């Protein structure tokens, strides 16, 4: 599959919880022969400008994007936005509010963890996050550093996942609100990794809000799920996207491990225009 597919539309950088800078992502993507990559950091667009600058003059394409984390009926739902225009004031304001909500949530998680005997500080989490949008993955790394857990996966399973001692619900922000925000930024909203949500009902519920695409190809999707979502996308006229969801080595997939044809970029651009 990887030979004929050349675009990775789901990539994270140090602007959120990735381990590679936007410049490193561009260089690595070009080195492995990708034609384009979408920068889709969690609740922030801060990595886009640096990635575009790194690709300037090379012929390599960077698609400006975002991944907004939301909740739907006690389930976590992520909405990807492509070709967002970060200069639109109302969109930029909405993204800043998402960042503020992230800080409040992480502070609350730190307090809950301290309540069960894990003495970490908010400053430690910010040190791991650097300039990126702070989140639970950074908290997980601090737990590993404290030797409270052996791995990031264990951190989520034992402390940070839903129902665990350190879990704090995110600020109420629905998938529909995320779609509205992306459309405010003239972007194209796509439902991320639907196979991880646990119900397909969310797909139909988001159509009235303006959902335009479905992430069919994802490292957590089985072959059966890929076929299933291909049929749904065709039935509903949704753009088919996909990507590695690359964050860092050993987490999800490697950069470019899951890709889609360049045609997906053309369809997203047309939808944005």
C-alpha positions as CSV (number, residue, x, y, z in Angstrom):
1,X,0.0,0.0,0.0
2,X,2.8,2.4,0.9
3,X,4.2,2.4,-2.6
4,X,1.3,4.0,-4.3
5,X,0.2,6.3,-1.4
6,X,2.2,9.4,-0.8
7,X,0.5,11.8,1.6
8,X,0.4,11.7,5.4
9,X,-2.6,13.8,6.6
10,X,-2.3,13.3,10.4
11,X,1.0,14.5,12.0
12,X,1.9,16.1,15.3
13,X,4.9,18.2,16.2
14,X,6.4,19.9,19.3
15,X,3.7,22.5,18.9
16,X,1.5,20.0,20.8
17,X,2.6,16.6,22.0
18,X,4.9,15.4,19.2
19,X,8.6,14.9,19.7
20,X,9.8,16.4,16.3
21,X,9.8,20.1,15.5
22,X,7.8,21.2,12.4
23,X,11.1,21.6,10.6
24,X,12.2,18.1,11.4
25,X,8.8,16.7,10.3
26,X,9.2,18.4,6.9
27,X,12.8,17.1,6.5
28,X,11.8,13.5,7.5
29,X,8.8,13.5,5.3
30,X,10.8,14.6,2.2
31,X,13.5,12.0,3.1
32,X,11.0,9.2,3.0
33,X,9.5,10.3,-0.3
34,X,6.2,11.8,0.8
35,X,4.6,14.4,-1.5
36,X,2.8,16.3,1.3
37,X,2.1,16.3,5.0
38,X,-0.6,17.9,7.1
39,X,0.4,19.5,10.4
40,X,-2.5,18.6,12.7
41,X,-1.5,19.5,16.3
42,X,-3.9,19.1,19.2
43,X,-5.9,22.4,19.8
44,X,-3.2,24.6,18.3
45,X,-1.9,25.8,14.9
46,X,1.4,27.1,16.2
47,X,3.5,24.6,14.2
48,X,2.1,25.5,10.8
49,X,4.2,28.6,10.0
50,X,7.5,26.9,10.8
51,X,6.6,23.9,8.7
52,X,5.6,26.0,5.7
53,X,8.8,28.0,6.0
54,X,10.9,24.8,6.1
55,X,9.2,23.5,2.9
56,X,9.5,26.8,1.0
57,X,11.3,26.4,-2.3
58,X,11.4,22.6,-2.2
59,X,8.2,21.7,-4.0
60,X,7.1,19.8,-0.9
61,X,3.6,20.7,0.3
62,X,2.5,21.4,3.9
63,X,-1.2,21.4,4.6
64,X,-2.2,23.7,7.5
65,X,-4.4,21.8,9.9
66,X,-5.5,21.2,13.5
67,X,-6.9,18.4,15.6
68,X,-9.5,19.5,18.1
69,X,-10.3,17.2,21.0
70,X,-13.9,17.0,22.0
71,X,-16.4,14.8,23.9
72,X,-19.6,13.1,22.6
73,X,-21.8,11.1,24.9
74,X,-19.0,10.3,27.3
75,X,-16.7,9.3,24.4
76,X,-13.6,11.1,23.2
77,X,-14.0,12.4,19.6
78,X,-11.4,14.2,17.6
79,X,-12.1,16.5,14.7
80,X,-9.4,17.3,12.1
81,X,-9.5,20.6,10.2
82,X,-7.6,21.1,7.0
83,X,-6.7,24.3,5.2
84,X,-7.6,26.4,8.2
85,X,-6.8,30.1,7.8
86,X,-5.0,31.0,11.1
87,X,-5.3,34.8,10.3
88,X,-9.0,34.8,10.7
89,X,-9.5,36.6,14.1
90,X,-12.6,34.6,15.3
91,X,-10.9,31.3,14.5
92,X,-7.6,32.4,16.2
93,X,-9.6,33.5,19.3
94,X,-11.3,30.1,19.5
95,X,-8.0,28.2,19.3
96,X,-6.6,30.4,22.1
97,X,-9.5,29.4,24.3
98,X,-8.8,25.8,23.6
99,X,-5.2,26.3,24.8
100,X,-6.4,28.0,28.0
101,X,-8.8,25.1,28.7
102,X,-5.9,22.6,28.3
103,X,-3.8,24.4,30.9
104,X,-6.7,24.4,33.4
105,X,-7.3,20.7,32.8
106,X,-3.6,19.7,33.3
107,X,-3.5,21.8,36.5
108,X,-6.5,19.9,37.8
109,X,-4.9,16.5,36.9
110,X,-1.7,17.4,38.7
111,X,-3.8,18.1,41.9
112,X,-5.7,14.8,41.6
113,X,-2.4,12.9,41.2
114,X,-0.9,14.6,44.2
115,X,-4.0,13.5,46.1
116,X,-3.2,9.9,45.4
117,X,0.5,10.3,46.5
118,X,2.3,11.2,43.3
119,X,4.2,14.4,44.0
120,X,4.7,16.0,40.7
121,X,4.4,19.7,39.8
122,X,2.8,21.7,37.1
123,X,6.2,23.2,36.4
124,X,7.6,19.7,35.5
125,X,4.8,19.2,33.0
126,X,5.4,22.6,31.4
127,X,9.1,21.8,31.2
128,X,8.3,18.6,29.2
129,X,5.7,20.4,27.0
130,X,8.1,23.2,26.2
131,X,6.4,25.7,23.9
132,X,3.8,23.1,22.9
133,X,0.1,22.9,23.8
134,X,0.2,21.1,27.1
135,X,-1.7,17.8,27.4
136,X,-2.0,14.4,29.0
137,X,0.9,12.9,26.9
138,X,3.2,15.4,28.6
139,X,1.8,14.3,32.0
140,X,2.4,10.7,31.1
141,X,6.0,11.5,30.4
142,X,6.4,13.1,33.8
143,X,4.9,10.0,35.4
144,X,7.5,7.9,33.6
145,X,10.3,10.3,34.7
146,X,9.0,9.9,38.3
147,X,9.1,6.1,37.8
148,X,5.5,6.0,38.9
149,X,4.9,3.9,35.7
150,X,7.2,2.1,33.2
151,X,5.7,3.6,30.0
152,X,3.4,6.2,28.6
153,X,0.9,3.5,27.8
154,X,0.9,2.4,31.5
155,X,0.4,6.0,32.6
156,X,-2.9,6.2,30.7
157,X,-4.0,2.8,31.7
158,X,-3.2,3.4,35.4
159,X,-3.7,7.1,36.0
160,X,-4.8,9.3,33.1
161,X,-7.4,7.3,31.2
162,X,-11.1,7.8,31.6
163,X,-12.2,6.5,35.0
164,X,-8.6,6.4,36.4
165,X,-7.5,8.3,39.5
166,X,-6.0,11.2,37.6
167,X,-8.7,11.6,35.0
168,X,-10.3,15.0,34.6
169,X,-12.9,15.6,31.9
170,X,-12.0,18.2,29.3
171,X,-13.8,21.5,29.2
172,X,-17.2,20.9,27.5
173,X,-16.6,21.3,23.8
174,X,-18.7,19.2,21.4
175,X,-17.7,17.8,18.0
176,X,-20.3,20.1,16.5
177,X,-18.7,23.1,18.1
178,X,-15.3,22.0,16.8
179,X,-16.7,21.7,13.3
180,X,-18.2,25.2,13.5
181,X,-14.8,26.6,14.7
182,X,-13.0,24.9,11.8
183,X,-15.5,26.3,9.3
184,X,-15.1,29.7,10.9
185,X,-11.4,29.3,9.9
186,X,-12.5,28.4,6.3
187,X,-11.2,24.9,6.9
188,X,-12.5,21.4,6.0
189,X,-13.7,19.3,9.0
190,X,-13.0,15.6,9.1
191,X,-13.8,13.0,11.7
192,X,-10.6,11.5,13.0
193,X,-10.1,7.7,13.5
194,X,-13.8,6.9,13.8
195,X,-13.0,3.2,14.6
196,X,-11.7,4.2,18.0
197,X,-14.9,6.0,19.1
198,X,-17.0,2.9,19.7
199,X,-20.1,4.0,17.7
200,X,-20.8,5.2,14.2
201,X,-23.8,7.2,15.3
202,X,-21.5,10.2,15.7
203,X,-20.9,10.3,11.9
204,X,-24.5,10.9,11.1
205,X,-25.0,13.3,14.0
206,X,-22.2,15.5,12.6
207,X,-23.5,15.8,9.1
208,X,-25.9,18.7,9.9
209,X,-22.9,20.6,11.3
210,X,-21.0,20.4,8.1
211,X,-18.8,17.3,8.4
212,X,-17.0,16.9,5.1
213,X,-14.6,14.0,5.5
214,X,-13.8,10.7,7.3
215,X,-10.4,9.5,8.3
216,X,-10.6,6.0,6.9
217,X,-6.9,5.1,7.1
218,X,-5.4,5.1,10.6
219,X,-2.9,2.9,12.4
220,X,-5.6,1.8,14.9
221,X,-8.1,0.8,12.2
222,X,-8.3,-2.9,11.2
223,X,-8.7,-3.9,7.6
224,X,-12.3,-4.7,8.3
225,X,-12.8,-1.1,9.7
226,X,-11.1,0.4,6.6
227,X,-13.5,-1.4,4.3
228,X,-16.4,-0.4,6.5
229,X,-15.5,3.3,6.6
230,X,-14.8,3.3,2.9
231,X,-18.4,2.3,2.3
232,X,-19.7,4.9,4.7
233,X,-17.7,7.6,3.1
234,X,-18.8,6.7,-0.4
235,X,-22.5,6.5,0.8
236,X,-22.4,9.9,2.4
237,X,-20.1,11.6,-0.1
238,X,-17.4,12.3,2.5
239,X,-13.8,12.9,1.5
240,X,-11.6,9.9,2.4
241,X,-8.4,10.9,4.4
242,X,-5.8,9.1,6.5
243,X,-2.5,9.3,8.1
244,X,-0.1,7.9,10.6
245,X,-1.1,10.1,13.6
246,X,2.6,10.3,14.2
247,X,3.6,11.8,17.6
248,X,6.9,10.2,18.5
249,X,8.8,6.9,17.9
250,X,6.9,4.0,19.6
251,X,3.6,5.8,19.8
252,X,0.9,5.0,17.2
253,X,2.8,4.7,13.9
254,X,5.9,6.1,12.3
255,X,5.7,9.1,10.0
256,X,4.5,8.0,6.6
257,X,3.5,4.5,7.8
258,X,-0.1,5.2,7.0
259,X,-0.8,7.3,3.9
260,X,-3.4,8.2,1.3
261,X,-3.2,9.2,-2.4
262,X,-2.4,12.8,-3.3
263,X,-6.0,13.0,-4.6
264,X,-7.1,13.5,-1.0
265,X,-5.2,16.8,-0.9
266,X,-6.8,17.9,-4.1
267,X,-10.3,17.1,-2.8
268,X,-9.6,18.9,0.5
269,X,-8.2,22.0,-1.2
270,X,-11.2,22.1,-3.5
271,X,-13.6,21.8,-0.6
272,X,-11.8,24.6,1.2
273,X,-11.9,26.8,-1.9
